[in-house]
């Protein structure tokens, strides 16, 4: 959050002010729009007021006039005029958490620092709220508010999600700046995630990659996904079988290379091996007999992602109770997998993508210029009496015996003859019948029988 630069400036969320305020932009607000900064730190001032102040020059950044869409930088001084406060637009009231909710929030924390809070989300706890849903991770984030106290510090923010019934590593950003940093890593696919799952049956191929585009299944209100080869979005998943329990089930590592909704669940069901407990995509076939739990057996085991402070964040989450019990009942040894993500090529930066696109366009233009030159050359040769791909006729005498006439020069002739005898040399075809010079018939076209019967073997032009 930005902090006042003089003793008379008030805290941004203390309420109305009758004096000019000046705030220093902190690192967490670097490169955000000015109107966004007001929404974060002075929500009691409406957008219309901020726009009017900007038009009349009352808002200054480092002493200069500013526009609402200007982006601010760390260390800049924002001058805010007095007034403009609207009591009805004050900060949203935060719901007071119960002691049980605070204990639940604390129990999920794996590690935390100034930029991030890493949770081990419980199965059955939604990441965000919905209709009729009161308890979810987003509602518990007030338990992690900074040292300024409840209602004072910046509220932590979700930067990715897990399905309600999926357990495991969930990253929460502590500040707006770290939220922007982590969101870019997830969007750029540089964050590496490894899941553990129990699946029904055993794949024929123990290690591979599933490439199956996904889209929302019609008629489900967007609640269900399906494989859609024509209109689906690209979806890729790597899998590896760690251990098997006969032919009934096996334990696998899954690494999503893209981030589509329900991607892992749909992909495993698509290859005929649904995740144990996933009745939504596997139906009754997704449940094992005996004492194996009917809950979903999908766990976000490990996350490796860049950290704003430099060293990568590498976190592992312990299995939930039902998953650990199933592993034990099936006789799987948990030490057989370290959940190490496979190395991938580093995603190209925006500038690298632009450079690659320019090189590709340049190559396309070069190829098209070559095609145009070839067409022009072919047209000039036709004017000179050389038809493209056909043998030269008229001036040479009749061919001697077998074979067909010599093709035109290499630039405009068709493919080289294949099979049969080679074309006769010029010296062999220079002789003409006595008294019949220039009256010889041309050799018959390919496939046309001569008077004496079918054409005998000779050179053929299969390239036409």
C-alpha positions in Angstrom: 0.0 0.0 0.0 1.1 3.6 -0.6 2.2 5.5 2.5 1.9 9.3 3.3 4.9 11.4 2.8 4.1 14.1 5.3 2.8 14.0 8.9 -0.5 15.7 8.1 -1.5 13.1 5.4 -4.0 10.5 6.7 -4.2 6.8 6.1 -6.0 6.3 2.8 -8.9 4.4 4.4 -9.4 6.5 7.5 -12.2 8.5 5.9 -12.8 12.1 4.7 -9.9 14.5 4.6 -9.9 18.3 4.4 -6.2 18.6 3.5 -4.1 17.8 0.6 -2.6 14.3 0.9 0.6 12.9 -0.7 1.4 9.2 -1.0 4.5 7.4 -2.1 3.9 4.5 -4.5 5.2 1.2 -3.1 6.6 -1.7 -5.1 3.3 -3.6 -4.9 1.6 -0.9 -6.9 4.3 -0.6 -9.6 2.9 -0.3 -13.2 -0.8 -0.1 -12.2 -3.2 2.4 -13.6 -3.9 5.5 -11.5 -7.7 4.8 -11.3 -6.8 1.3 -10.1 -4.6 2.7 -7.4 -7.5 4.8 -6.1 -9.8 1.8 -6.1 -7.3 -0.1 -4.1 -6.4 2.5 -1.5 -9.1 5.2 -1.6 -12.3 3.2 -2.5 -14.4 5.9 -0.8 -13.6 8.3 -3.7 -15.7 7.5 -6.8 -14.3 7.1 -10.3 -16.2 10.2 -11.5 -14.5 12.3 -8.9 -11.1 10.9 -9.8 -11.7 11.7 -13.5 -12.8 15.2 -12.7 -9.7 15.8 -10.5 -7.5 14.5 -13.3 -9.2 16.7 -16.0 -8.7 19.8 -13.8 -5.1 19.0 -12.9 -5.8 18.5 -9.2 -4.2 15.1 -9.2 -0.4 15.3 -9.6 2.2 12.6 -10.0 5.7 14.0 -9.1 4.3 17.5 -9.6 2.9 16.8 -13.1 -0.7 16.5 -14.4 -1.9 13.0 -14.6 -4.6 11.0 -16.4 -6.7 8.3 -15.0 -5.2 5.7 -17.3 -1.6 6.7 -16.6 0.5 3.9 -15.0 2.4 4.7 -11.9 5.9 3.6 -10.8 7.5 2.7 -7.5 8.7 5.8 -5.6 6.5 8.3 -7.4 4.6 10.9 -5.3 0.8 11.0 -5.8 -0.9 14.3 -4.8 -4.5 13.8 -3.8 -6.7 17.0 -3.3 -9.0 17.3 -0.2 -12.6 16.2 -0.2 -14.3 13.9 -2.7 -15.1 11.3 0.0 -18.4 9.4 -0.3 -19.3 7.6 2.9 -21.5 5.1 1.1 -18.4 4.0 -1.0 -16.2 3.1 1.9 -14.2 -0.1 2.1 -16.2 -3.3 2.0 -17.0 -4.6 5.4 -15.1 -7.8 6.1 -17.1 -10.6 7.7 -15.9 -11.5 11.2 -14.5 -15.0 11.2 -15.4 -17.4 13.9 -12.7 -19.1 16.0 -13.3 -22.4 14.1 -12.8 -20.7 10.8 -9.6 -19.1 11.9 -8.3 -22.4 13.2 -9.2 -24.0 9.9 -7.4 -21.3 8.0 -4.3 -21.7 10.1 -4.3 -25.5 9.8 -4.0 -25.3 6.0 -0.9 -23.1 5.9 2.2 -24.9 4.7 4.5 -21.9 4.5 4.2 -18.1 4.1 6.4 -15.1 3.6 6.0 -11.4 2.7 4.8 -12.3 -0.8 2.9 -15.6 -0.6 0.9 -17.9 1.6 0.9 -21.5 0.5 -2.0 -23.7 1.6 -2.8 -27.4 1.6 -6.4 -27.2 0.5 -8.7 -29.7 2.0 -10.9 -31.9 -0.3 -14.5 -30.7 -0.3 -13.6 -27.1 0.4 -14.3 -24.8 -2.6 -11.7 -22.3 -3.7 -14.3 -19.6 -4.3 -17.9 -19.2 -3.3 -21.0 -19.8 -5.3 -24.8 -20.0 -4.9 -25.6 -21.1 -1.4 -21.9 -21.7 -0.6 -20.8 -20.0 2.6 -17.5 -21.7 3.4 -14.7 -21.5 0.9 -11.0 -20.5 0.8 -11.7 -17.0 -0.4 -13.9 -16.3 2.6 -11.1 -17.4 4.9 -8.5 -15.1 3.5 -9.2 -12.4 6.1 -7.5 -14.7 8.6 -4.2 -14.0 6.8 -4.4 -10.2 6.7 -1.1 -8.5 7.4 0.3 -7.0 10.7 -1.8 -3.8 10.3 -4.7 -5.7 11.8 -8.1 -6.9 10.5 -9.6 -4.4 8.0 -6.3 -2.5 7.7 -3.7 -4.4 5.7 -4.1 -5.6 2.1 -6.3 -8.6 1.8 -4.5 -11.7 0.3 -5.6 -12.7 -3.2 -6.1 -16.0 -5.0 -4.0 -16.4 -8.1 -5.2 -19.8 -9.3 -7.8 -22.4 -8.3 -8.3 -26.0 -7.5 -11.5 -28.0 -8.0 -13.7 -28.3 -4.9 -12.9 -32.0 -4.5 -9.2 -31.7 -5.4 -6.8 -31.3 -2.5 -3.2 -30.0 -2.3 -1.0 -27.0 -3.0 -2.9 -23.7 -3.4 -0.9 -20.5 -3.7 -2.3 -17.2 -2.3 -0.6 -13.9 -2.9 -0.2 -11.6 0.1 -0.1 -8.3 -1.7 -1.4 -6.8 -5.0 2.1 -6.7 -6.4 2.9 -10.3 -5.7 -0.5 -11.3 -7.1 0.4 -9.7 -10.4 3.8 -11.4 -10.3 2.4 -14.9 -9.7 -0.5 -14.5 -12.1 2.0 -13.8 -14.9 3.8 -17.0 -14.1 0.7 -19.1 -14.2 -0.5 -17.4 -17.4 2.9 -17.9 -19.0 2.9 -21.6 -18.0 6.3 -21.3 -16.3 4.8 -22.6 -13.0 5.3 -26.4 -12.7 2.6 -28.4 -11.0 2.6 -32.2 -10.3 -0.5 -34.1 -9.2 -0.9 -37.5 -7.7 -3.9 -39.6 -8.7 -5.3 -43.1 -8.4 -6.9 -44.3 -11.6 -9.1 -47.2 -12.5 -7.2 -49.9 -14.6 -3.7 -49.7 -16.0 -2.8 -47.8 -19.2 -1.1 -49.9 -21.9 1.6 -47.2 -22.2 3.1 -46.5 -18.8 4.4 -43.0 -19.7 3.2 -40.6 -22.3 1.4 -37.4 -23.2 -2.3 -36.8 -23.8 -3.2 -34.2 -26.5 -7.0 -33.7 -26.5 -8.6 -30.3 -27.0 -11.4 -29.4 -24.5 -14.5 -27.3 -24.5 -17.6 -26.9 -22.4 -20.1 -29.7 -23.0 -23.4 -28.3 -24.4 -26.4 -28.6 -22.2 -24.5 -28.6 -18.9 -24.4 -24.9 -18.2 -20.6 -24.9 -18.4 -20.3 -27.2 -15.5 -18.9 -30.1 -17.5 -16.1 -30.3 -20.1 -15.6 -32.8 -23.0 -13.0 -33.6 -25.7 -13.7 -31.4 -28.8 -11.3 -32.0 -31.7 -12.9 -29.3 -33.9 -13.6 -26.3 -31.6 -11.8 -27.2 -28.4 -8.9 -25.3 -26.8 -5.5 -27.0 -26.8 -5.1 -29.2 -23.7 -2.0 -31.3 -23.0 -1.2 -33.6 -20.0 1.8 -35.7 -19.2 1.3 -38.8 -17.2 3.5 -41.5 -15.7 2.5 -44.8 -13.9 4.3 -45.1 -10.6 2.9 -48.4 -9.3 0.1 -50.7 -10.0 -2.3 -52.9 -8.0 -2.8 -55.8 -10.3 -5.0 -54.7 -13.2 -7.7 -53.0 -11.1 -6.0 -49.7 -10.3 -2.7 -47.8 -10.4 -1.0 -44.7 -9.0 0.1 -42.0 -11.5 1.8 -38.7 -11.6 0.1 -36.1 -13.7 1.6 -32.9 -15.0 -0.8 -30.4 -16.7 1.0 -28.5 -19.5 -2.1 -26.3 -20.0 -4.6 -25.1 -17.5 -8.1 -26.0 -18.8 -11.0 -26.6 -16.5 -11.2 -30.2 -15.2 -8.4 -31.0 -17.6 -6.8 -33.9 -15.7 -10.1 -35.5 -15.0 -11.4 -35.3 -18.6 -8.1 -36.6 -20.1 -7.9 -39.6 -17.8 -11.5 -40.5 -18.5 -10.9 -40.0 -22.3 -8.2 -42.7 -22.4 -10.5 -45.1 -20.5 -8.9 -44.8 -17.0 -11.0 -42.3 -14.9 -9.7 -41.0 -11.6 -11.0 -43.1 -8.7 -14.0 -41.4 -7.2 -14.7 -39.1 -10.2 -18.3 -40.1 -10.9 -18.8 -36.9 -12.9 -16.6 -38.0 -15.7 -16.2 -41.7 -15.1 -19.6 -42.7 -13.9 -20.0 -45.9 -11.9 -16.8 -47.3 -13.4 -14.8 -44.7 -11.4 -15.4 -46.4 -8.1 -13.5 -49.4 -6.7 -15.1 -52.1 -4.7 -14.2 -52.9 -1.1 -13.1 -50.3 1.5 -11.6 -47.8 -1.0 -13.0 -44.3 -0.4 -15.5 -43.0 -2.9 -14.0 -39.5 -2.6 -12.0 -38.1 -5.5 -8.4 -39.3 -5.5 -6.7 -36.3 -7.1 -4.1 -34.3 -5.1 -1.9 -31.3 -6.1 1.3 -32.7 -4.7 4.0 -30.2 -5.7 4.3 -26.6 -7.0 7.5 -25.0 -8.3 7.2 -21.3 -9.3 9.4 -18.2 -9.5 9.3 -15.9 -6.4 9.5 -12.1 -6.4 12.6 -12.3 -4.1 14.5 -14.4 -6.5 14.8 -18.0 -5.3 12.1 -20.3 -6.7 9.2 -21.3 -4.4 9.1 -25.2 -4.2 6.4 -26.6 -2.0 5.0 -30.1 -1.4 1.6 -30.9 0.2 0.9 -34.0 2.3 -1.9 -36.3 1.2 -5.4 -36.0 2.8 -6.6 -38.8 5.0 -8.8 -40.7 2.5 -6.1 -40.6 -0.2 -3.4 -41.8 2.3 -5.6 -44.6 3.5 -6.3 -45.8 -0.1 -2.6 -45.8 -0.9 -1.9 -48.0 2.2 -4.8 -50.4 1.4 -3.5 -50.9 -2.2 0.0 -51.4 -1.0 1.6 -48.4 -2.7 5.0 -47.1 -1.5 4.8 -43.3 -1.2 8.6 -43.0 -1.4 8.6 -44.2 -5.0 7.7 -40.7 -6.3 9.3 -37.3 -5.6 6.8 -35.6 -7.8 9.5 -33.9 -9.8 8.2 -31.9 -12.8 9.6 -32.7 -16.2 11.8 -30.1 -17.8 10.1 -28.1 -20.5 11.5 -25.4 -22.9 11.3 -22.0 -21.3 8.3 -20.2 -22.7 9.3 -17.4 -25.1 9.0 -13.8 -24.0 6.7 -11.4 -25.8 9.7 -9.9 -27.6 10.9 -13.3 -28.7 7.5 -14.2 -30.0 7.4 -11.0 -32.0 10.8 -11.7 -33.5 9.8 -15.3 -34.3 6.7 -14.0 -36.1 8.7 -11.5 -38.1 11.1 -14.2 -39.2 8.3 -16.5 -40.2 6.6 -13.7 -42.2 9.9 -12.9 -44.0 10.3 -16.6 -44.9 6.8 -16.7 -46.3 7.4 -13.6 -48.5 10.6 -15.0 -49.8 8.9 -18.3 -50.8 6.2 -16.4 -52.6 8.6 -14.3 -54.5 10.3 -17.5 -55.7 7.0 -18.8 -56.9 6.2 -15.7 -58.8 9.6 -15.8 -60.5 9.0 -19.4 -61.6 5.6 -18.5 -63.1 7.1 -15.6 -65.0 10.0 -17.7 -66.3 7.5 -20.4 -67.4 5.5 -17.7 -69.3 8.5 -16.5 -71.2 9.5 -20.0 -72.2 6.0 -20.7 -73.6 6.3 -17.6 -75.8 9.5 -19.0 -77.2 7.6 -22.1 -78.3 8.5 -24.3 -75.4 5.4 -25.5 -73.6 6.0 -26.2 -70.0 6.3 -29.9 -69.3 5.9 -31.1 -73.0 8.7 -32.3 -75.4 9.9 -30.0 -78.2 8.5 -31.1 -81.6 8.6 -29.9 -85.3 12.3 -29.4 -86.0 13.8 -32.7 -85.2 13.4 -35.7 -87.4 11.5 -38.8 -86.5 12.7 -40.8 -83.5 14.6 -43.9 -84.4 12.8 -47.0 -83.4 11.7 -47.2 -79.8 11.2 -44.4 -77.3 9.7 -41.0 -77.2 11.1 -37.6 -78.2 13.7 -35.8 -76.1 12.1 -33.5 -73.5 12.6 -29.8 -73.5 15.4 -28.1 -71.5 15.6 -28.7 -67.7 14.1 -25.4 -66.5 10.7 -25.9 -68.1 10.4 -29.6 -68.7 8.5 -32.0 -66.4 10.0 -34.6 -64.1 12.8 -36.9 -65.4 11.7 -40.1 -67.1 11.5 -43.1 -64.8 12.2 -46.6 -66.0 12.6 -47.9 -69.6 15.4 -46.8 -71.8 17.0 -43.3 -71.8 15.9 -40.8 -74.3 17.8 -41.0 -77.6 20.7 -38.6 -78.2 20.4 -35.8 -80.6 22.8 -37.5 -83.0 20.6 -40.5 -83.2 17.5 -38.5 -84.1 19.1 -36.1 -86.6 18.5 -38.6 -89.5 15.4 -38.1 -91.5 13.8 -40.5 -94.0 15.1 -39.8 -97.5 12.8 -37.5 -99.5 10.5 -37.1 -96.5 12.4 -34.4 -94.6 10.1 -32.7 -92.1 7.2 -35.0 -92.9 7.7 -37.5 -90.1 4.9 -37.9 -87.7 5.5 -37.1 -84.0 5.6 -40.0 -81.6 2.2 -41.0 -80.2 1.1 -39.6 -76.9 1.6 -41.6 -73.8 -1.0 -44.3 -73.4 -2.1 -44.1 -77.1 -1.7 -47.4 -79.0 0.2 -47.3 -82.4 -1.1 -49.0 -85.5 0.9 -52.1 -84.9 -0.5 -52.7 -81.4 0.3 -51.5 -77.8 3.2 -49.2 -77.4 6.4 -51.0 -76.4 8.3 -50.2 -73.3 10.2 -47.0 -73.4 10.8 -44.0 -71.3 7.8 -42.7 -69.4 7.2 -39.4 -67.8 5.6 -40.2 -64.5 6.1 -36.7 -63.3 3.4 -35.1 -65.4 
